[in-house]
């Protein structure tokens, strides 16, 4: 069973998008671009709140074995 972790190697801020890209098996840069575009089209605040929640809820890679 696959688990979603925050990436320790592919991260720009906290590794949330890098870990999600590894989980979904897609390019992290593409996912970051999609995330920024969606944040601009809608509003940035919900994306920021979700990102902050993910930082605390999604464990970092290697924390849980």
Backbone atoms as SQL, in Angstrom:
CREATE TABLE atoms (id INTEGER PRIMARY KEY, chain TEXT, resi INTEGER, resn TEXT, atom TEXT, x REAL, y REAL, z REAL);
INSERT INTO atoms VALUES
  (1, 'A', 1, 'UNK', 'N', 0.839, -1.177, 0.000),
  (2, 'A', 1, 'UNK', 'CA', 0.000, 0.000, 0.000),
  (3, 'A', 1, 'UNK', 'C', 0.892, 1.251, 0.000),
  (4, 'A', 2, 'UNK', 'N', 0.630, 2.149, -0.939),
  (5, 'A', 2, 'UNK', 'CA', 1.409, 3.378, -1.037),
  (6, 'A', 2, 'UNK', 'C', 0.970, 4.354, 0.041),
  (7, 'A', 3, 'UNK', 'N', 1.958, 5.092, 0.564),
  (8, 'A', 3, 'UNK', 'CA', 1.665, 6.131, 1.541),
  (9, 'A', 3, 'UNK', 'C', 2.239, 7.447, 1.042),
  (10, 'A', 4, 'UNK', 'N', 1.585, 8.520, 1.438),
  (11, 'A', 4, 'UNK', 'CA', 2.009, 9.855, 1.044),
  (12, 'A', 4, 'UNK', 'C', 2.873, 10.438, 2.155),
  (13, 'A', 5, 'UNK', 'N', 4.101, 10.780, 1.806),
  (14, 'A', 5, 'UNK', 'CA', 5.035, 11.398, 2.733),
  (15, 'A', 5, 'UNK', 'C', 5.511, 12.716, 2.164),
  (16, 'A', 6, 'UNK', 'N', 5.919, 13.632, 3.040),
  (17, 'A', 6, 'UNK', 'CA', 6.593, 14.841, 2.568),
  (18, 'A', 6, 'UNK', 'C', 8.001, 14.448, 2.159),
  (19, 'A', 7, 'UNK', 'N', 8.415, 14.883, 1.002),
  (20, 'A', 7, 'UNK', 'CA', 9.718, 14.513, 0.464),
  (21, 'A', 7, 'UNK', 'C', 10.838, 15.245, 1.198),
  (22, 'A', 8, 'UNK', 'N', 11.918, 14.513, 1.454),
  (23, 'A', 8, 'UNK', 'CA', 13.093, 15.148, 2.055),
  (24, 'A', 8, 'UNK', 'C', 14.113, 15.538, 0.996),
  (25, 'A', 9, 'UNK', 'N', 13.981, 14.985, -0.204),
  (26, 'A', 9, 'UNK', 'CA', 14.951, 15.268, -1.259),
  (27, 'A', 9, 'UNK', 'C', 14.412, 16.229, -2.308),
  (28, 'A', 10, 'UNK', 'N', 13.126, 16.149, -2.614),
  (29, 'A', 10, 'UNK', 'CA', 12.524, 16.978, -3.658),
  (30, 'A', 10, 'UNK', 'C', 11.579, 17.979, -3.013),
  (31, 'A', 11, 'UNK', 'N', 12.169, 18.995, -2.370),
  (32, 'A', 11, 'UNK', 'CA', 11.322, 19.965, -1.709),
  (33, 'A', 11, 'UNK', 'C', 11.802, 21.381, -1.983),
  (34, 'A', 12, 'UNK', 'N', 10.861, 22.287, -2.031),
  (35, 'A', 12, 'UNK', 'CA', 11.168, 23.711, -2.178),
  (36, 'A', 12, 'UNK', 'C', 10.867, 24.430, -0.867),
  (37, 'A', 13, 'UNK', 'N', 9.751, 24.104, -0.225),
  (38, 'A', 13, 'UNK', 'CA', 9.399, 24.716, 1.055),
  (39, 'A', 13, 'UNK', 'C', 9.382, 23.648, 2.144),
  (40, 'A', 14, 'UNK', 'N', 8.417, 22.732, 2.063),
  (41, 'A', 14, 'UNK', 'CA', 8.298, 21.715, 3.116),
  (42, 'A', 14, 'UNK', 'C', 8.235, 20.300, 2.561),
  (43, 'A', 15, 'UNK', 'N', 8.248, 20.150, 1.243),
  (44, 'A', 15, 'UNK', 'CA', 8.232, 18.820, 0.646),
  (45, 'A', 15, 'UNK', 'C', 6.862, 18.241, 0.381),
  (46, 'A', 16, 'UNK', 'N', 5.809, 19.034, 0.588),
  (47, 'A', 16, 'UNK', 'CA', 4.448, 18.532, 0.392),
  (48, 'A', 16, 'UNK', 'C', 4.201, 18.198, -1.077),
  (49, 'A', 17, 'UNK', 'N', 4.484, 19.118, -1.966),
  (50, 'A', 17, 'UNK', 'CA', 4.246, 18.895, -3.394),
  (51, 'A', 17, 'UNK', 'C', 5.189, 17.830, -3.944),
  (52, 'A', 18, 'UNK', 'N', 6.440, 17.842, -3.506),
  (53, 'A', 18, 'UNK', 'CA', 7.392, 16.819, -3.947),
  (54, 'A', 18, 'UNK', 'C', 6.957, 15.429, -3.543),
  (55, 'A', 19, 'UNK', 'N', 6.462, 15.296, -2.317),
  (56, 'A', 19, 'UNK', 'CA', 5.964, 14.004, -1.852),
  (57, 'A', 19, 'UNK', 'C', 4.709, 13.574, -2.576),
  (58, 'A', 20, 'UNK', 'N', 3.819, 14.528, -2.848),
  (59, 'A', 20, 'UNK', 'CA', 2.598, 14.216, -3.591),
  (60, 'A', 20, 'UNK', 'C', 2.931, 13.791, -5.020),
  (61, 'A', 21, 'UNK', 'N', 3.926, 14.428, -5.607),
  (62, 'A', 21, 'UNK', 'CA', 4.349, 14.047, -6.959),
  (63, 'A', 21, 'UNK', 'C', 4.916, 12.635, -6.978),
  (64, 'A', 22, 'UNK', 'N', 5.688, 12.273, -5.958),
  (65, 'A', 22, 'UNK', 'CA', 6.193, 10.902, -5.872),
  (66, 'A', 22, 'UNK', 'C', 5.050, 9.913, -5.693),
  (67, 'A', 23, 'UNK', 'N', 4.067, 10.270, -4.875),
  (68, 'A', 23, 'UNK', 'CA', 2.916, 9.408, -4.626),
  (69, 'A', 23, 'UNK', 'C', 2.102, 9.193, -5.903),
  (70, 'A', 24, 'UNK', 'N', 1.909, 10.278, -6.671),
  (71, 'A', 24, 'UNK', 'CA', 1.126, 10.202, -7.904),
  (72, 'A', 24, 'UNK', 'C', 1.958, 9.767, -9.102),
  (73, 'A', 25, 'UNK', 'N', 3.274, 9.662, -8.918),
  (74, 'A', 25, 'UNK', 'CA', 4.207, 9.257, -9.965),
  (75, 'A', 25, 'UNK', 'C', 4.178, 10.211, -11.164),
  (76, 'A', 26, 'UNK', 'N', 4.233, 11.516, -10.866),
  (77, 'A', 26, 'UNK', 'CA', 4.320, 12.535, -11.909),
  (78, 'A', 26, 'UNK', 'C', 5.476, 13.479, -11.560),
  (79, 'A', 27, 'UNK', 'N', 5.819, 14.334, -12.488),
  (80, 'A', 27, 'UNK', 'CA', 6.917, 15.270, -12.303),
  (81, 'A', 27, 'UNK', 'C', 6.531, 16.345, -11.284),
  (82, 'A', 28, 'UNK', 'N', 7.402, 16.598, -10.318),
  (83, 'A', 28, 'UNK', 'CA', 7.120, 17.564, -9.261),
  (84, 'A', 28, 'UNK', 'C', 6.996, 18.981, -9.807),
  (85, 'A', 29, 'UNK', 'N', 7.806, 19.329, -10.805),
  (86, 'A', 29, 'UNK', 'CA', 7.733, 20.666, -11.385),
  (87, 'A', 29, 'UNK', 'C', 6.384, 20.902, -12.042),
  (88, 'A', 30, 'UNK', 'N', 5.888, 19.916, -12.749),
  (89, 'A', 30, 'UNK', 'CA', 4.570, 20.030, -13.373),
  (90, 'A', 30, 'UNK', 'C', 3.490, 20.213, -12.318),
  (91, 'A', 31, 'UNK', 'N', 3.562, 19.452, -11.240),
  (92, 'A', 31, 'UNK', 'CA', 2.570, 19.569, -10.173),
  (93, 'A', 31, 'UNK', 'C', 2.660, 20.929, -9.487),
  (94, 'A', 32, 'UNK', 'N', 3.866, 21.450, -9.324),
  (95, 'A', 32, 'UNK', 'CA', 4.020, 22.786, -8.735),
  (96, 'A', 32, 'UNK', 'C', 3.410, 23.859, -9.634),
  (97, 'A', 33, 'UNK', 'N', 3.623, 23.743, -10.932),
  (98, 'A', 33, 'UNK', 'CA', 3.052, 24.710, -11.880),
  (99, 'A', 33, 'UNK', 'C', 1.534, 24.646, -11.848),
  (100, 'A', 34, 'UNK', 'N', 0.976, 23.443, -11.855),
  (101, 'A', 34, 'UNK', 'CA', -0.476, 23.270, -11.789),
  (102, 'A', 34, 'UNK', 'C', -1.028, 23.874, -10.505),
  (103, 'A', 35, 'UNK', 'N', -0.340, 23.650, -9.395),
  (104, 'A', 35, 'UNK', 'CA', -0.782, 24.175, -8.110),
  (105, 'A', 35, 'UNK', 'C', -0.787, 25.700, -8.104),
  (106, 'A', 36, 'UNK', 'N', 0.254, 26.307, -8.636),
  (107, 'A', 36, 'UNK', 'CA', 0.329, 27.775, -8.677),
  (108, 'A', 36, 'UNK', 'C', -0.760, 28.342, -9.574),
  (109, 'A', 37, 'UNK', 'N', -0.978, 27.728, -10.728),
  (110, 'A', 37, 'UNK', 'CA', -2.018, 28.208, -11.645),
  (111, 'A', 37, 'UNK', 'C', -3.398, 28.100, -11.003),
  (112, 'A', 38, 'UNK', 'N', -3.687, 26.974, -10.360),
  (113, 'A', 38, 'UNK', 'CA', -4.979, 26.819, -9.689),
  (114, 'A', 38, 'UNK', 'C', -5.137, 27.808, -8.543),
  (115, 'A', 39, 'UNK', 'N', -4.063, 28.081, -7.818),
  (116, 'A', 39, 'UNK', 'CA', -4.123, 29.051, -6.728),
  (117, 'A', 39, 'UNK', 'C', -4.403, 30.452, -7.252),
  (118, 'A', 40, 'UNK', 'N', -3.810, 30.808, -8.388),
  (119, 'A', 40, 'UNK', 'CA', -4.035, 32.133, -8.965),
  (120, 'A', 40, 'UNK', 'C', -5.441, 32.254, -9.528),
  (121, 'A', 41, 'UNK', 'N', -5.928, 31.206, -10.196),
  (122, 'A', 41, 'UNK', 'CA', -7.265, 31.246, -10.794),
  (123, 'A', 41, 'UNK', 'C', -8.340, 31.361, -9.717),
  (124, 'A', 42, 'UNK', 'N', -8.212, 30.582, -8.659),
  (125, 'A', 42, 'UNK', 'CA', -9.208, 30.656, -7.583),
  (126, 'A', 42, 'UNK', 'C', -8.764, 31.756, -6.623),
  (127, 'A', 43, 'UNK', 'N', -8.429, 31.399, -5.432),
  (128, 'A', 43, 'UNK', 'CA', -7.827, 32.357, -4.502),
  (129, 'A', 43, 'UNK', 'C', -6.679, 31.648, -3.801),
  (130, 'A', 44, 'UNK', 'N', -5.727, 32.395, -3.377),
  (131, 'A', 44, 'UNK', 'CA', -4.525, 31.813, -2.796),
  (132, 'A', 44, 'UNK', 'C', -4.778, 31.302, -1.373),
  (133, 'A', 45, 'UNK', 'N', -5.679, 31.921, -0.647),
  (134, 'A', 45, 'UNK', 'CA', -5.896, 31.607, 0.768),
  (135, 'A', 45, 'UNK', 'C', -6.260, 30.143, 1.011),
  (136, 'A', 46, 'UNK', 'N', -7.233, 29.537, 0.286),
  (137, 'A', 46, 'UNK', 'CA', -7.532, 28.122, 0.542),
  (138, 'A', 46, 'UNK', 'C', -6.334, 27.203, 0.280),
  (139, 'A', 47, 'UNK', 'N', -5.575, 27.479, -0.760),
  (140, 'A', 47, 'UNK', 'CA', -4.397, 26.666, -1.053),
  (141, 'A', 47, 'UNK', 'C', -3.349, 26.809, 0.043),
  (142, 'A', 48, 'UNK', 'N', -3.187, 28.001, 0.559),
  (143, 'A', 48, 'UNK', 'CA', -2.234, 28.236, 1.630),
  (144, 'A', 48, 'UNK', 'C', -2.654, 27.501, 2.898),
  (145, 'A', 49, 'UNK', 'N', -3.944, 27.536, 3.219),
  (146, 'A', 49, 'UNK', 'CA', -4.445, 26.843, 4.400),
  (147, 'A', 49, 'UNK', 'C', -4.274, 25.333, 4.248),
  (148, 'A', 50, 'UNK', 'N', -4.613, 24.796, 3.079),
  (149, 'A', 50, 'UNK', 'CA', -4.457, 23.363, 2.835),
  (150, 'A', 50, 'UNK', 'C', -2.985, 22.970, 2.910),
  (151, 'A', 51, 'UNK', 'N', -2.103, 23.795, 2.352),
  (152, 'A', 51, 'UNK', 'CA', -0.667, 23.505, 2.385),
  (153, 'A', 51, 'UNK', 'C', -0.161, 23.476, 3.823),
  (154, 'A', 52, 'UNK', 'N', -0.572, 24.444, 4.619),
  (155, 'A', 52, 'UNK', 'CA', -0.137, 24.488, 6.015),
  (156, 'A', 52, 'UNK', 'C', -0.660, 23.284, 6.801),
  (157, 'A', 53, 'UNK', 'N', -1.883, 22.876, 6.535),
  (158, 'A', 53, 'UNK', 'CA', -2.439, 21.683, 7.183),
  (159, 'A', 53, 'UNK', 'C', -1.635, 20.450, 6.780),
  (160, 'A', 54, 'UNK', 'N', -1.283, 20.357, 5.494),
  (161, 'A', 54, 'UNK', 'CA', -0.510, 19.207, 5.009),
  (162, 'A', 54, 'UNK', 'C', 0.873, 19.147, 5.641),
  (163, 'A', 55, 'UNK', 'N', 1.475, 20.296, 5.916),
  (164, 'A', 55, 'UNK', 'CA', 2.793, 20.312, 6.550),
  (165, 'A', 55, 'UNK', 'C', 2.733, 19.599, 7.899),
  (166, 'A', 56, 'UNK', 'N', 1.652, 19.815, 8.638),
  (167, 'A', 56, 'UNK', 'CA', 1.545, 19.222, 9.973),
  (168, 'A', 56, 'UNK', 'C', 0.913, 17.839, 9.973),
  (169, 'A', 57, 'UNK', 'N', 0.098, 17.512, 8.973),
  (170, 'A', 57, 'UNK', 'CA', -0.609, 16.232, 8.970),
  (171, 'A', 57, 'UNK', 'C', 0.132, 15.125, 8.223),
  (172, 'A', 58, 'UNK', 'N', 0.853, 15.473, 7.166),
  (173, 'A', 58, 'UNK', 'CA', 1.553, 14.475, 6.357),
  (174, 'A', 58, 'UNK', 'C', 2.940, 14.263, 6.958),
  (175, 'A', 59, 'UNK', 'N', 3.275, 13.029, 7.328),
  (176, 'A', 59, 'UNK', 'CA', 4.594, 12.805, 7.949),
  (177, 'A', 59, 'UNK', 'C', 5.722, 12.948, 6.932),
  (178, 'A', 60, 'UNK', 'N', 6.878, 13.341, 7.428),
  (179, 'A', 60, 'UNK', 'CA', 8.054, 13.472, 6.567),
  (180, 'A', 60, 'UNK', 'C', 8.599, 12.084, 6.248),
  (181, 'A', 61, 'UNK', 'N', 9.143, 11.955, 5.066),
  (182, 'A', 61, 'UNK', 'CA', 9.720, 10.690, 4.612),
  (183, 'A', 61, 'UNK', 'C', 10.783, 10.224, 5.610),
  (184, 'A', 62, 'UNK', 'N', 10.632, 9.014, 6.100),
  (185, 'A', 62, 'UNK', 'CA', 11.589, 8.471, 7.048),
  (186, 'A', 62, 'UNK', 'C', 11.164, 8.582, 8.500),
  (187, 'A', 63, 'UNK', 'N', 10.128, 9.389, 8.797),
  (188, 'A', 63, 'UNK', 'CA', 9.659, 9.529, 10.177),
  (189, 'A', 63, 'UNK', 'C', 8.980, 8.243, 10.656),
  (190, 'A', 64, 'UNK', 'N', 8.130, 7.686, 9.802),
  (191, 'A', 64, 'UNK', 'CA', 7.400, 6.456, 10.132),
  (192, 'A', 64, 'UNK', 'C', 7.934, 5.326, 9.290),
  (193, 'A', 65, 'UNK', 'N', 8.258, 4.236, 9.925),
  (194, 'A', 65, 'UNK', 'CA', 8.809, 3.098, 9.183),
  (195, 'A', 65, 'UNK', 'C', 7.842, 1.967, 9.151);
